[in-house]
Amino acid sequence: MSDSSDSELSTEGGAARSLEQHIRQLRQQIPPSVRLIAVTKTFPAAAVRAAYAAEIRDFGESKVQEAAVKQAELSDLADITWHLIGHLQTNKVRKAVQQFDWIHSVDSLKLAEKLDQAAGELHRRPSCCLQVKLADDPSKYGFDLETLIAALPQLDQLTHLRIVGLMTILPYGLSETAQRKIFERARQLAEEINQRGFSQLQIEHLSMGMSGDFAVAIAAGATMIRLGTALFGRRDTSL
């Protein structure tokens, strides 16, 4: 092997160790009770391996096809839990059920019903979060509060899904006080749903908080946070 190749390998190995160290340091800021999902969309499989070496086992992807490529490359890491956190088109439902253990972005009753049908046919039972919009934001998907409340009885009939969480994404540019109010409203909503005594629906998880607001989300009761930039640095938005 040439000297230049040796240098490239050394540089890559050093970068991976540096990333692993950074992830370990960041994890010390997060309570053990909060599940850290490393958001690896647009990042290579090598980033997943570095996070895995830092003892992270939960990984979030936004696109079914991109995730499939990484899952094939990382098939030797058998104990990874894969989370779909991006908007899911109905024509990708079957593949999503096959590839992911968690689906955080269940944003309509129609999508939930299609997921339930696919899960039954594939003999799978993915864990799901209902994505809810608790502030006006045209750029985000999700149930509005009124639509979600109306859909709860039908969602409770979907026996091939484990609907166990709520997921919310904040609009950009909110103050910390406004962030906290929305996260606290999500926690209250989970409590209100559980008080209704549904047979299937039991909201145990709050998937909320990303790189810019995860500390506020944790203080408000998040049980899952989704971190990309905070772990891996800024992603290439041209991808």
Backbone bond lengths (Angstrom), bond angles and torsions (degrees), N, CA, C in turn:
res aa  C-N    CA-C-N  psi(-1)  N-CA   C-N-CA  omega(-1)  CA-C   N-CA-C  phi
1 M - - - 1.468 - - 1.523 109.02 -
2 S 1.307 119.10 140.29 1.455 123.14 -176.08 1.519 110.86 -73.37
3 D 1.347 115.07 162.25 1.456 119.52 177.10 1.519 111.29 -60.67
4 S 1.360 116.85 -38.51 1.468 120.23 -179.31 1.519 110.79 -64.21
5 S 1.340 117.23 -38.88 1.459 120.63 178.34 1.511 110.36 -66.50
6 D 1.345 116.79 -41.07 1.466 120.14 177.36 1.526 110.38 -60.21
7 S 1.337 116.29 -41.01 1.458 120.67 179.93 1.516 111.69 -64.39
8 E 1.349 116.46 -41.38 1.460 120.42 179.63 1.523 110.40 -63.24
9 L 1.349 116.68 -43.60 1.456 120.08 179.91 1.519 110.96 -64.11
10 S 1.338 115.92 -40.20 1.458 120.03 179.06 1.521 110.90 -63.11
11 T 1.335 116.34 -42.56 1.464 120.85 179.09 1.517 111.24 -63.21
12 E 1.328 117.17 -45.13 1.462 120.94 179.38 1.522 110.97 -62.67
13 G 1.336 116.29 -42.51 1.455 119.49 179.65 1.514 111.91 -64.49
14 G 1.354 117.03 -40.30 1.451 120.66 177.80 1.517 112.14 -64.91
15 A 1.336 116.51 -39.38 1.470 120.27 178.23 1.524 110.76 -63.80
16 A 1.319 116.81 -41.07 1.462 120.76 179.79 1.525 110.58 -64.18
17 R 1.347 116.49 -41.38 1.466 119.08 179.45 1.522 111.18 -66.97
18 S 1.347 116.51 -38.51 1.457 120.59 178.10 1.528 111.16 -63.91
19 L 1.335 116.21 -42.56 1.459 120.91 177.84 1.522 110.47 -63.68
20 E 1.304 116.65 -43.76 1.466 120.18 178.80 1.530 110.79 -59.60
21 Q 1.336 116.79 -43.59 1.465 120.69 179.54 1.527 110.90 -63.36
22 H 1.330 116.87 -42.93 1.464 120.82 178.65 1.530 111.01 -60.33
23 I 1.325 116.75 -44.16 1.463 120.92 -179.33 1.523 110.36 -63.42
24 R 1.326 116.96 -42.52 1.467 120.08 178.55 1.530 110.96 -60.76
25 Q 1.320 117.10 -40.72 1.461 120.62 179.41 1.525 111.58 -65.44
26 L 1.326 115.57 -42.38 1.462 119.35 179.42 1.523 111.13 -64.34
27 R 1.308 116.88 -39.37 1.460 120.45 -178.73 1.527 111.91 -59.93
28 Q 1.332 117.08 -26.84 1.457 120.27 179.41 1.530 112.25 -66.33
29 Q 1.337 117.12 -18.29 1.462 121.31 178.58 1.526 112.51 -85.76
30 I 1.321 116.83 -5.78 1.464 121.31 -171.96 1.526 109.22 -112.02
31 P 1.320 118.38 126.36 1.470 120.22 -179.76 1.528 111.29 -58.61
32 P 1.326 117.60 145.21 1.465 120.60 179.70 1.528 113.38 -58.88
33 S 1.326 116.71 -24.54 1.466 120.60 -178.85 1.521 112.93 -75.37
34 V 1.334 117.51 -12.28 1.467 121.69 -178.25 1.521 108.66 -99.03
35 R 1.315 115.71 127.62 1.463 121.48 -177.92 1.524 109.09 -83.06
36 L 1.312 115.97 120.62 1.466 121.74 -179.56 1.516 109.91 -92.95
37 I 1.332 115.44 118.00 1.464 121.64 176.55 1.529 107.71 -103.30
38 A 1.315 115.46 117.40 1.462 120.90 178.11 1.526 108.68 -81.45
39 V 1.319 116.21 116.92 1.461 121.38 -176.61 1.527 108.23 -88.37
40 T 1.322 115.46 109.18 1.463 121.37 -171.63 1.519 113.40 -108.23
41 K 1.316 118.17 13.85 1.464 119.74 177.62 1.524 109.55 -58.32
42 T 1.306 116.56 134.03 1.469 127.94 -177.18 1.534 113.99 71.43
43 F 1.325 118.49 -8.89 1.454 120.64 175.88 1.528 109.29 -91.85
44 P 1.332 117.32 150.78 1.464 119.86 -176.08 1.529 112.72 -76.12
45 A 1.325 114.76 170.09 1.460 120.65 178.17 1.521 111.10 -59.02
46 A 1.339 117.60 -29.20 1.462 120.45 178.88 1.524 111.80 -60.80
47 A 1.329 117.25 -33.59 1.462 120.19 177.69 1.526 110.50 -67.48
48 V 1.318 115.86 -37.73 1.465 119.67 176.05 1.524 109.88 -61.89
49 R 1.307 116.28 -43.17 1.476 119.73 -179.16 1.527 111.22 -63.93
50 A 1.332 116.94 -38.63 1.464 119.33 178.36 1.527 110.79 -64.95
51 A 1.327 116.59 -42.82 1.459 119.77 178.10 1.526 111.15 -66.93
52 Y 1.313 115.88 -37.32 1.473 120.60 177.09 1.533 109.58 -61.52
53 A 1.333 116.90 -42.25 1.458 120.68 178.68 1.526 111.46 -63.26
54 A 1.353 116.38 -26.19 1.461 121.67 176.34 1.527 111.62 -88.31
55 E 1.327 115.84 15.55 1.462 124.73 172.03 1.522 114.23 76.53
56 I 1.320 118.21 18.55 1.463 120.94 170.70 1.523 108.15 -83.71
57 R 1.321 115.61 137.69 1.466 120.50 -179.78 1.520 112.97 -123.58
58 D 1.337 117.39 -3.92 1.461 122.03 -178.67 1.525 109.30 -111.39
59 F 1.342 116.02 126.17 1.456 120.84 -175.73 1.523 110.34 -131.49
60 G 1.333 115.55 135.76 1.450 121.58 -176.95 1.509 112.35 -111.19
61 E 1.309 115.69 133.68 1.465 122.90 176.53 1.526 108.66 -128.23
62 S 1.337 115.15 151.98 1.459 120.29 -178.57 1.515 113.77 -100.33
63 K 1.335 117.02 -23.37 1.455 120.73 -175.15 1.522 110.33 -123.17
64 V 1.319 115.49 133.24 1.458 121.31 -176.32 1.521 110.85 -61.90
65 Q 1.321 117.61 -43.80 1.461 120.58 -175.59 1.526 111.31 -68.60
66 E 1.324 117.61 -44.35 1.466 120.37 178.58 1.526 110.58 -61.22
67 A 1.331 116.07 -41.18 1.462 119.77 179.42 1.520 111.24 -62.82
68 A 1.319 117.62 -38.88 1.467 121.15 -177.57 1.522 111.13 -60.03
69 V 1.333 117.04 -39.54 1.464 121.04 179.93 1.530 109.90 -63.80
70 K 1.322 116.65 -46.02 1.467 120.28 -179.28 1.529 111.21 -68.10
71 Q 1.301 116.37 -39.70 1.467 119.41 179.66 1.525 110.87 -60.56
72 A 1.317 116.50 -37.43 1.471 119.80 177.55 1.528 110.58 -67.22
73 E 1.340 117.13 -40.95 1.458 120.98 179.81 1.530 112.09 -68.23
74 L 1.317 116.40 -25.99 1.460 121.21 -172.81 1.529 112.03 -110.41
75 S 1.311 116.29 23.34 1.473 120.12 -175.06 1.521 112.98 -63.34
76 D 1.341 117.52 -17.28 1.463 120.48 177.96 1.531 112.16 -75.69
77 L 1.342 117.30 -14.40 1.469 121.34 179.45 1.530 108.17 -96.13
78 A 1.309 114.43 83.59 1.468 119.66 -165.86 1.525 113.80 -73.77
79 D 1.316 118.46 -19.33 1.468 119.46 -173.63 1.529 113.37 -100.40
80 I 1.325 117.21 17.91 1.469 120.43 173.65 1.525 110.25 -72.25
81 T 1.332 115.50 140.92 1.458 122.21 169.55 1.528 107.85 -107.10
82 W 1.332 115.02 123.01 1.469 120.62 -176.46 1.527 110.23 -99.32
83 H 1.331 115.50 132.70 1.463 123.40 -178.32 1.526 109.26 -118.45
84 L 1.303 117.62 126.81 1.467 121.58 171.92 1.519 107.47 -90.04
85 I 1.335 116.25 119.02 1.457 119.74 -175.83 1.523 112.44 -115.87
86 G 1.332 117.88 -7.39 1.465 120.96 -179.09 1.514 112.02 -95.45
87 H 1.321 114.77 168.68 1.464 121.09 178.38 1.531 109.92 -58.40
88 L 1.312 115.53 133.65 1.466 121.32 -177.66 1.526 109.72 -109.69
89 Q 1.334 115.70 120.52 1.457 120.31 174.73 1.524 108.87 -77.85
90 T 1.315 116.11 148.00 1.464 119.25 -174.88 1.525 112.71 -64.40
91 N 1.347 117.83 -25.50 1.469 118.87 179.44 1.532 112.71 -76.89
92 K 1.348 116.96 -5.05 1.463 121.23 177.59 1.534 111.85 -107.59
93 V 1.313 116.53 7.65 1.465 120.51 -173.00 1.524 111.92 -60.60
94 R 1.308 116.83 -48.00 1.468 119.64 -175.46 1.536 110.95 -61.63
95 K 1.327 116.44 -43.85 1.460 119.53 178.85 1.528 111.21 -64.92
96 A 1.322 116.04 -38.29 1.463 119.31 179.40 1.521 111.49 -62.32
97 V 1.318 116.48 -42.05 1.464 120.38 179.26 1.529 110.54 -64.34
98 Q 1.325 116.58 -35.93 1.456 120.63 179.20 1.528 112.17 -69.67
99 Q 1.331 117.09 -36.06 1.460 121.40 -168.52 1.517 115.05 -95.86
100 F 1.328 118.15 -24.87 1.456 120.07 -169.57 1.527 111.77 -117.03
101 D 1.338 114.25 143.43 1.461 121.18 175.13 1.524 111.09 -84.80
102 W 1.334 115.33 -32.73 1.464 122.63 179.09 1.518 109.51 -125.74
103 I 1.329 115.64 141.98 1.465 121.98 172.71 1.529 106.48 -126.62
104 H 1.337 115.99 109.21 1.468 121.31 -174.40 1.518 112.24 -87.27
105 S 1.315 117.48 -16.08 1.467 121.39 -166.49 1.531 112.51 -108.71
106 V 1.326 116.61 44.97 1.469 120.43 175.36 1.524 106.52 -80.15
107 D 1.335 115.72 99.70 1.463 120.20 -166.94 1.520 114.58 -110.71
108 S 1.342 117.68 7.92 1.462 120.32 177.00 1.525 109.07 -159.45
109 L 1.318 115.70 157.94 1.462 120.20 176.60 1.522 110.51 -64.37
110 K 1.333 117.39 -39.56 1.469 120.96 178.82 1.522 111.09 -58.11
111 L 1.320 116.68 -45.73 1.463 120.01 179.11 1.516 110.83 -64.35
112 A 1.317 117.44 -42.50 1.469 120.45 179.28 1.523 110.93 -60.21
113 E 1.325 117.18 -41.29 1.465 120.26 -179.35 1.530 111.26 -66.42
114 K 1.317 116.89 -39.05 1.466 119.59 178.11 1.531 111.08 -68.10
115 L 1.316 117.29 -38.83 1.458 120.83 175.88 1.523 111.03 -62.65
116 D 1.308 115.83 -41.96 1.463 120.34 180.00 1.525 110.96 -62.73
117 Q 1.326 116.82 -43.41 1.457 120.90 178.53 1.525 111.14 -62.01
118 A 1.345 116.58 -47.07 1.463 120.45 179.85 1.522 111.37 -63.81
119 A 1.316 116.72 -40.42 1.462 120.39 -179.88 1.525 111.03 -63.11
120 G 1.313 116.47 -39.32 1.459 119.63 177.24 1.518 112.22 -65.00
121 E 1.323 116.67 -41.75 1.463 120.47 -179.88 1.527 112.27 -68.15
122 L 1.331 116.26 -32.19 1.461 120.78 -177.04 1.530 112.87 -95.14
123 H 1.320 116.31 0.50 1.465 121.79 -178.50 1.532 110.94 56.00
124 R 1.324 113.75 45.22 1.456 121.53 176.60 1.527 108.21 -119.93
125 R 1.328 116.79 158.67 1.467 120.06 176.07 1.527 108.88 -141.15
126 P 1.335 116.38 76.70 1.465 119.24 -177.60 1.522 112.02 -67.42
127 S 1.314 114.92 149.93 1.460 120.81 171.80 1.523 108.09 -81.75
128 C 1.321 116.75 140.65 1.461 120.66 -173.47 1.520 111.57 -134.12
129 C 1.324 114.16 150.27 1.457 122.83 169.46 1.520 108.55 -116.50
130 L 1.305 115.87 141.58 1.460 121.81 174.29 1.525 107.94 -87.03
131 Q 1.324 116.42 119.88 1.467 119.75 -179.82 1.520 109.10 -82.26
132 V 1.327 115.49 123.51 1.457 120.40 -174.39 1.525 109.71 -125.53
133 K 1.333 115.32 139.07 1.466 121.69 176.27 1.520 107.90 -99.08
134 L 1.312 116.35 115.54 1.462 121.34 -179.25 1.515 112.11 -106.44
135 A 1.327 116.18 6.70 1.471 122.98 173.03 1.514 106.78 -147.53
136 D 1.310 115.68 148.61 1.463 119.79 -178.44 1.527 110.09 -65.01
137 D 1.325 115.73 124.40 1.461 120.79 -179.97 1.523 108.38 -158.83
138 P 1.334 117.68 97.53 1.470 120.49 -177.32 1.521 113.59 -61.52
139 S 1.330 118.39 -20.11 1.463 120.63 -177.26 1.526 113.05 -82.20
140 K 1.335 117.85 -8.32 1.459 121.01 -176.02 1.529 110.80 -110.11
141 Y 1.336 114.87 146.91 1.450 121.22 172.26 1.532 108.82 -87.35
142 G 1.322 115.47 166.95 1.457 119.07 174.19 1.512 112.36 140.57
143 F 1.331 115.26 159.14 1.456 121.68 171.36 1.519 109.27 -66.06
144 D 1.334 117.79 135.20 1.455 116.71 162.75 1.526 107.21 -80.35
145 L 1.304 116.70 166.33 1.463 120.53 -170.44 1.530 111.92 -59.97
146 E 1.324 116.86 -45.41 1.460 120.90 -177.57 1.527 111.28 -63.35
147 T 1.332 116.30 -43.54 1.462 120.55 -179.55 1.522 111.13 -65.82
148 L 1.316 116.76 -39.69 1.462 119.82 179.16 1.523 111.22 -63.43
149 I 1.313 117.55 -47.70 1.465 120.57 -178.79 1.529 110.50 -59.22
150 A 1.329 116.38 -41.49 1.468 120.16 179.90 1.517 111.79 -66.18
151 A 1.348 117.65 -31.44 1.466 121.38 -175.89 1.520 113.69 -84.98
152 L 1.317 118.18 -12.01 1.466 120.39 -173.23 1.533 114.03 -55.17
153 P 1.336 120.10 -45.55 1.470 118.19 -179.96 1.525 113.31 -60.15
154 Q 1.344 117.30 -37.01 1.470 119.66 177.99 1.525 111.35 -72.71
155 L 1.319 117.22 -38.00 1.461 120.59 176.72 1.527 110.70 -62.06
156 D 1.306 115.95 -33.50 1.470 120.42 -179.50 1.526 112.57 -67.95
157 Q 1.325 116.96 -15.30 1.468 120.90 179.94 1.525 112.91 -89.22
158 L 1.311 117.90 -2.77 1.464 121.48 -175.70 1.523 109.22 -87.95
159 T 1.311 116.55 98.25 1.464 121.14 -169.47 1.525 114.16 -87.68
160 H 1.338 117.69 -8.18 1.464 119.34 -179.42 1.534 112.41 -96.53
161 L 1.319 116.38 -0.22 1.458 121.76 175.28 1.521 109.18 -114.58
162 R 1.310 115.59 147.08 1.462 121.16 169.47 1.528 106.78 -101.12
163 I 1.331 116.51 93.84 1.459 119.81 -179.96 1.526 107.11 -87.20
164 V 1.320 115.03 101.16 1.465 120.14 -168.38 1.528 112.90 -127.23
165 G 1.331 117.18 8.41 1.458 117.42 -177.08 1.508 113.78 -154.61
166 L 1.330 114.75 166.89 1.454 123.40 169.24 1.518 107.77 -116.56
167 M 1.324 116.03 142.84 1.459 121.23 175.50 1.524 108.54 -124.68
168 T 1.323 116.22 136.84 1.455 119.16 175.46 1.525 109.77 -139.63
169 I 1.327 115.15 148.72 1.462 123.23 177.09 1.524 107.31 -124.62
170 L 1.307 116.94 130.32 1.457 120.37 -176.92 1.519 112.07 -78.91
171 P 1.329 117.05 149.88 1.466 119.75 167.26 1.523 109.93 -62.92
172 Y 1.324 116.23 158.37 1.463 120.15 178.32 1.533 110.81 -73.99
173 G 1.311 115.34 151.11 1.454 120.92 168.03 1.509 116.84 83.66
174 L 1.330 118.15 13.74 1.457 120.06 -179.25 1.525 110.97 -80.59
175 S 1.310 115.26 149.94 1.458 119.90 172.42 1.530 109.18 -71.01
176 E 1.321 116.27 163.74 1.460 119.45 178.52 1.527 111.21 -61.12
177 T 1.320 116.82 -36.41 1.467 120.25 178.40 1.523 110.55 -63.34
178 A 1.321 117.20 -44.04 1.472 120.76 178.76 1.522 110.79 -66.27
179 Q 1.330 117.05 -39.25 1.464 119.97 176.17 1.523 110.90 -57.96
180 R 1.314 115.11 -48.05 1.465 120.43 -177.16 1.524 110.98 -61.22
181 K 1.323 117.59 -40.86 1.464 120.73 -178.97 1.525 111.53 -62.19
182 I 1.330 117.25 -41.01 1.468 120.03 179.95 1.527 110.48 -68.93
183 F 1.320 117.09 -43.26 1.465 119.10 178.65 1.536 111.13 -62.98
184 E 1.314 116.35 -40.36 1.469 119.54 178.59 1.526 110.61 -67.13
185 R 1.320 117.29 -34.01 1.468 120.02 177.04 1.524 110.21 -65.74
186 A 1.316 117.72 -36.89 1.470 120.58 176.55 1.531 110.72 -62.25
187 R 1.314 116.20 -42.27 1.470 119.47 178.09 1.533 110.91 -63.07
188 Q 1.323 116.37 -42.65 1.464 120.36 178.43 1.521 111.31 -63.14
189 L 1.337 116.12 -39.69 1.461 120.62 179.50 1.524 110.53 -62.83
190 A 1.320 116.99 -41.76 1.470 119.91 176.98 1.523 110.68 -58.98
191 E 1.322 116.29 -42.92 1.459 120.17 179.35 1.523 110.92 -64.37
192 E 1.326 116.93 -40.59 1.469 121.01 179.84 1.530 110.81 -64.31
193 I 1.323 117.33 -41.19 1.466 120.36 178.47 1.519 110.60 -63.63
194 N 1.314 116.67 -44.28 1.465 120.03 -178.08 1.530 111.97 -65.36
195 Q 1.317 117.18 -30.32 1.452 120.84 179.73 1.528 112.95 -70.52
196 R 1.325 116.96 -13.27 1.462 120.73 -179.48 1.525 112.86 -79.73
197 G 1.310 117.52 -11.59 1.456 121.19 172.60 1.518 115.24 71.45
198 F 1.323 117.72 37.12 1.458 120.39 177.72 1.520 110.69 -67.62
199 S 1.323 116.15 153.78 1.469 120.16 -177.78 1.524 112.08 -80.30
200 Q 1.333 118.21 -32.90 1.462 121.66 -178.11 1.533 111.88 -105.44
201 L 1.310 116.22 -45.91 1.472 120.63 -176.25 1.525 110.64 -69.92
202 Q 1.298 116.10 122.70 1.465 121.84 173.40 1.518 107.35 -146.73
203 I 1.318 115.99 106.61 1.465 120.61 -173.17 1.529 109.37 -84.79
204 E 1.304 114.68 105.25 1.462 121.84 -178.98 1.526 112.49 -105.16
205 H 1.332 117.57 -18.11 1.459 120.96 -172.28 1.519 111.31 -126.56
206 L 1.320 115.07 145.51 1.458 122.96 172.65 1.516 107.53 -121.50
207 S 1.331 115.78 107.77 1.466 122.30 178.57 1.520 107.17 -92.07
208 M 1.309 116.08 97.39 1.463 119.96 -176.04 1.525 108.61 -158.07
209 G 1.310 114.25 143.95 1.452 120.68 -177.54 1.512 111.02 108.00
210 M 1.327 115.08 124.03 1.460 121.80 177.48 1.531 108.03 -125.58
211 S 1.328 117.31 -166.25 1.462 119.98 -170.22 1.530 113.39 -57.73
212 G 1.326 117.62 -35.34 1.458 119.63 -176.16 1.508 115.65 -88.07
213 D 1.328 117.91 -10.95 1.467 119.10 -173.46 1.536 113.57 -141.12
214 F 1.334 117.26 14.94 1.466 118.10 -172.28 1.526 113.16 -66.15
215 A 1.337 118.09 -31.67 1.461 119.60 179.93 1.532 110.38 -65.01
216 V 1.329 116.28 -40.43 1.463 120.74 177.69 1.531 109.97 -65.21
217 A 1.331 115.95 -41.63 1.466 120.47 -179.99 1.522 111.34 -63.44
218 I 1.312 117.09 -43.17 1.473 120.32 179.32 1.525 110.32 -61.48
219 A 1.332 116.74 -44.21 1.464 120.71 179.60 1.525 111.34 -61.92
220 A 1.347 116.96 -28.99 1.467 121.42 -178.95 1.525 112.89 -87.52
221 G 1.331 118.03 -6.14 1.460 119.86 176.17 1.497 117.18 117.37
222 A 1.321 118.80 12.09 1.468 120.69 177.85 1.523 110.29 -58.12
223 T 1.322 115.83 139.36 1.466 120.60 172.39 1.520 111.20 -107.13
224 M 1.338 116.98 -14.06 1.457 123.00 176.83 1.520 108.12 -137.93
225 I 1.333 116.62 134.27 1.457 120.69 173.18 1.521 108.38 -123.77
226 R 1.336 115.96 151.86 1.458 121.75 -173.45 1.528 108.48 -120.74
227 L 1.328 116.89 104.01 1.455 121.04 -172.86 1.523 111.05 -115.91
228 G 1.327 115.47 127.39 1.451 121.50 174.51 1.514 110.66 -118.12
229 T 1.328 116.95 -71.14 1.459 121.78 -177.41 1.520 112.26 -57.63
230 A 1.323 117.76 -40.44 1.462 120.82 -178.97 1.520 111.91 -61.91
231 L 1.319 116.57 -28.46 1.461 121.27 -179.90 1.519 112.42 -89.90
232 F 1.331 116.43 -46.29 1.458 121.30 -166.77 1.524 114.81 -111.76
233 G 1.333 117.37 -6.48 1.458 119.93 -173.93 1.522 110.86 89.68
234 R 1.302 115.92 -179.49 1.459 120.40 -176.43 1.526 110.67 -70.30
235 R 1.321 114.61 136.85 1.463 119.33 179.46 1.528 109.87 -87.10
236 D 1.324 114.15 160.75 1.474 121.14 177.76 1.513 108.46 -78.36
237 T 1.335 116.93 105.97 1.460 120.54 -176.27 1.525 112.78 -72.46
238 S 1.322 117.84 -7.38 1.462 119.88 177.95 1.521 111.54 -79.48
239 L 1.338 117.68 -12.36 1.464 120.73 -177.29 1.514 110.94 -76.80
